[in-house]
Amino acid sequence: MIIKKYVVSTMNEAVTKIRHELGKDAVIISQRKMRKKGFTGLFSKKVIEVTAAVEEINKSKKNTKNRVEVKKDSVKDSLEAIKKAVEIQRDNKEVVLQQKNVEESIDKNIKRDFNIIKSEDNLLREIKDMKNILNDIMDSKNVSLKNGSPIYKTLRDYDLKEEIIEEIISRMKLESDDLDEKEKLKKVLVSMISVTETKEQGVIVLIGPTGVGKTTTIAKLAGKFALIEKKTVGLITVDTYRIGAVEQLKTYADIMDIPFKVVFSIKDMESAVEAMQNCDVILVDTTGRSSKNKMQISELRAFIDKTHSENLHLVISCTTKNSDIKSIVEGYRVLNYNNVIITKLDETTTYGSILNILKEAKKPLSYVSIGQNVPDDITTLTTEELVNLITGVESIC
């Protein structure tokens, strides 16, 4: 910033000198009338002292691109220099009045230069802001449509997870317009559910968290195979941690008159399976483990590997919270289970969790448990029967 004072007789003379020396971009900071200094000045005419300022320009850039690159720090320094110059003249009313005009003029020039430099950035920012606004509008519109959609409310009542609801609605839109909403929904749900016919022979292992009913399910399967299907069945338990678990399963084994083994070590597992080689089916009950405890899951895997079973069932309760389903199925996935058994259907009034579990596990359903009676309350269901349960057409109780 160049600041220069001129002592002239008239303002026209001042303007001419300023433009000649400082250029047309110069601005007048202040002006005041005064007499020349010294004794002779007392009897002379008053003259005008004019203070002007102009921003320094990088000539090489002006010649090549005719564009001023303004830096924030230099602009700030320039403003401070002008303000200091103005403060020196603050007692002069004319200076105070002109200060505002000077600052407005400088601000205008600065904004003009910054607009030239940052026009592209501003344009991109505005486009981004508009895109965000449009996205917000579309999101709010979609939420409004969802909340106002009868099918959306219906699926929410089934206790289905949000992402599954969205998938169902998307699939329904692809179905033929000749079908009504109920037919579309049923068709989509049938396509999303997988049921398997399990191999009811060899070693069958049940795994899962505590409290889902593995031991009772084992007893039901043993009763089904031994008493109804007249197969030779053997029972093995690894669940030596839970109080009463061994006695409970032993009682069932005694009633059904089938061999029973308790396994305490990996070596015991090998010998127990060997001792039951003549059985059509060997059912293995495992200890309930937290899906979050990787060390316990690894320990359980060591026992399962010794059974050489390719028929692992993850047992999970229909009453499991949707927020816990993912944690359970992912935690046990390292054991390579290939089927899912869903228990406690008699303890809930909505069955959307069946679809939530199967979608999360990405494995077919083998059995469902519908009560406490051994061996009656375990069965298989078709996809149509499961869809009727989920949609409320049928119920367990």
N, C-alpha and C positions, 0 to 999 in steps of 0.2 A: 504494500500500500504506500503510495506517494502522497504526502500532505505538504502543501505549499501555501505561503501567504503572499498576497499582493496588496500594495498600497497604491490606489488609483484615485482619479478625480471623479469618475463616473462608473456606474455598473456596466455600461456598454464596453468601456475600456477594459474592465475586469474580465468580462465574458470573452472578449477577443483574445486577451492574453492567455486565459485559462485554456481555451480551445486550441490555441496555437501551440502551447507548451505541453499541456496534459492530454489533449485529445477530446473528442466529443463525448466520451464515456465518463468524463470527470463530473463530479457533483460538488456544489457549493455547500460547505459545512456551516460557515457563519459569515456575518458581515457587521461591521460597526463603524460609526463615524468618529473621527478623532482629529486632533491637531498634531502637526509635526512636533517632534520632541525638541527640547531646547528653548532658549529665550526667544529666538526669532519666531518660533512656532506660535507664540501667544497672539501675534498679530496677523497670522496667515489664515487663509481659508481652511475650512475643515476638509479632510480627505477621508476616503473610505478604505478600511482594512478588510480585505476579503480572504477567507481561508477556504481552500478547495482541496479535494482529494480524488485520487484515481487508483484503481486496482492495477498492479503490474501484470503484464501479459507476456507469456512465453512466445517470442516472435517466431521461433522456428516452427512451432506447431501452428501458429496462425497462418504462416505462409503455405504450409502443406495441406492442412485440413480445414482451416478457417473455423476452428472449434476450440472452445476454452474448457480445459479439464479442471474442475474445481475440486479441491480437496477439503475435507471437513476441518482439519486442523488449521489450514491457512485462512479459511473463512472465519473461523472462530477468532483467530489472532487479529484479523482485519477488523472485526466488529469491536474487539476490545480496544484496539488502537483508536477507532473513531469515538468510542464512548469516552475514552480518556481525554481526547481533544475537546469533546463537547463539554465534559465536566469542568475544564479550565474556564470555559465561557459561561458557566451556569448562572452567574449573577446577572448576566445580560438577558433581558426578557426576549429580545429578538432571537437570540441563540436558542433559548428554550423552545420557542415556537417553531423554529426551523429544525430542531433535533428530530421531531417526529417525521417530518418530510424526508430528512436524510436517511433515517432508518428504514422507512417504507421503500425508498428508492433502492437502497442496498438490498433489502429483503427481496424486492422484486427481481433484481438482477441475479441474486443467488438462486432463487427459485427457478428462474429461467434456465440458468446453467445446469442446475441439478436435474431439471426436467429433460434437458437434452441428453444428459449422461444416463439417466435412469429410466428413460421412457420404456425401454424393453422390459426392465424388471417390474415396473409398475403394471405394464400390460399383462405380464405373466401372473402377477399377484392378483390382479382383478379377475383374470380367467379362473384362477384357482378358487377365489372366493365365490364366484358365480357357480362353479361346479359343486362346491360344498353346500351352497344354498339349495341347489337343485337336488342334491342327494338327500338333504334333510327333508325337503318337501316330499320326495318319493318314499323315503322311509316312513314318514308320518302317514302318508297315504296308504302304504302297504299295511302298516299296523292297524289303521282304521278299517281297511277292507277285511283284514283277518278277524278283528274283533267283531265285525258286523256280519261275518260269514257264518251261516248255520252249520256247515260241515266242519268249520274250524272249532266252533263251540262244542260240537258233538265229539270230535276227536279229543278235545281237552278233557271232556267228561270221562272218556275211556282211560284217562291217566297215562296217555302216551307222551313221550318226550317231544320237545319242541321241534327238533330236527327231523324226527320221524313224521310228525304231522306235516311239515313242509314237504317232505318227500312224497307222502301219500297224496297231498293236494296236487303236486306237480304231475304225478303219474295219472291221477284222475283226469286231468286236462287232456291227456293224450288218448284217452279212451273214446270209443265211438259215441257220437251224440245221440244215437238211437237208444242208448242205455240210460236209465234214470240214475240219480245220485247213489241210491242204495246198491244198485247192481254194480256201478263203477267201483264203489268202495269195497264191496265184497271181492270183486275180481282183483283189485290191487292188493288187498290184504292176503289173499290166497297166494299170490305170486311172491309175497315177501316172507312167507313162513315155510320153513323146511322141516319135514318130519322124516325120520329114518326107521327102518326095520332093523333092530339091533341083532347082532349075532349072540344068541343065547347059549353060548358054549365057550369052553376054555376059561381063561382067567378074566374076570370082570372086576375092575377097580373103581371104587367111588371116592372122589376127592371133593373138597369144598371147605368153606369156613365153618366155624363153630355155630351150633344152634340151628342149622338148616334141616336137620333130620336125617343125617346119613345113616346112623345105626338103625333107625326104624325102617328106613327105605331098604337097607340090606336085608332085614328080617322079612319084609314084604316080598322082596324078590326071591328069597330063599323059599318062602312058603309057596309062592307062585310056581316056581320050578319043581320043587319037591312034591308038594301035595296035589297040585292041579295038573302039572305036565308030567309028573312021575319020572323026573330026572334025578340022577344021583348028584347031590350037591355037597360041597364042602365050604366051611366058613373059616376065614382067617381075619383076625383083628390086629391092628397096629396101635389102636387107641388105648394105650395103657396109662395115659395122663388123666383122663376124665374119670372121676370117681363113679363107680357103678357101671361103666360102659362095658367092661369085660363080662360082669355078672349078667347084665341085661342080655347080651348077645348069646352067652352060654345058655341062659334059660330058654331062649328061642330054639337053640340048637338041640337041647335035650328034648324039648316038646316035639320037634320034628324028626328027632332021631337021626341027626346028620353029624358028621365029624366036625370038630371045632379045634382050632389052634390059636394060641396067643403068641405073638411075635414081639420079642424085646430087642433084637439086633438084626442086622442085615443078614448075618449067617443063618439066624433062625428062619428068616423069610425063605431062603433057598430050600432049607430042609422041609419047611411046612408045605410049600408048593409041591415038592417032590413026593411027599407022603400022600398027597391027594391026586396024584396023576390019574388014577382010575375014575375020578369023578367027571361027570359030563360038564358041570359048571363049578368053578371055584370063585366065590365072592370074597373080595378083600375090602374090609372097612378100615379107613385111614383116620389118623388124628386130625381134628379140625385145626387149621392153621390160619393165622392172619395173612391176608394176601399182601400186606405191606411188609411182612417180615421175610426178606429174601433168604436169610440164613435158614429159617425153619422150612421154607419151601424147598431149598436145596437138600436139606436133610431128608425130607419126604420123598424127593425124587430118587435118592439113593435106594430107598426101600422099594419103590415102584419099579425101578430098573431091574431089580432082581426077580420080579414076577414075569418078566418078558411078555407083558400084556400089551395088546394093541387095541384094547377095548376099555378106554378110560371115560368115565362119565363125570362131568362137573355137576355137582348137586348145589342148587341155589334156590332160595325160598322166593315164592311169588310175592311175599310181603316186603322184600328188600327195597329200600329206598332207591329211587332212580339215580340219585347222586352217588350211591355206593356200588351200583351195578358195574360200572366201568372199572372201578378199582379192583373188584373181585375177579372179573373175567380176564383182565389184563395181568393181574398178579399170578394167576394159575396157568396162564397160557404157556409158560415155560415147560409145563409138564406134558404138553402136547395132547390134551384131552380131545376126543373126537366126537363126543355127544354131550347133550345137556339133559339133566333131569330137573324138573321144576316141582318143588314141593309146596305144601300148605295152601293149595288152592281153596281149601275150605275155610281159610282164615281171612279171606278178603272178599270184598264185594265188587271190585273192578279188576279186570284181567289184562289191562294194557301192558302191565309189566312183563307178561309173557313175550310180547313182541319186542319190548325194550331189551330184554335179556338175549333173545335169539339174534337180534340185529347187532348187539354189541359183541356177542360171543362169535358170531359168524359160523356157528355150528348147528347141526340139526337137533331137533328135540327127539329124545328116545321115550321117556316115560314122564307121567305126571302123577303126583301123589295128592289124593283128595280127602284124606282123613287119617285116623289113627288105627283103624282096624287092620290087623295082619291076618291073612295076606290080601284081603279084598280091596283095600283102598289104594291100589296102585294100578295104573292102566296106561294104555296108549290112546292117543287121539289123532284123528285125521285133520288135515289142514282146514277142512270145512267146519269141523266141530270146534276147532280152536278159534276160527273167525267168528262163529256164533257166540262163543264165550266172550271174546273181546268186545263184540258189538252189542252184547246184552240180550241177544236172541235166546240164549240158553244160560243156565246158571248151574253151579255145583249143588247148592243147597236150595 
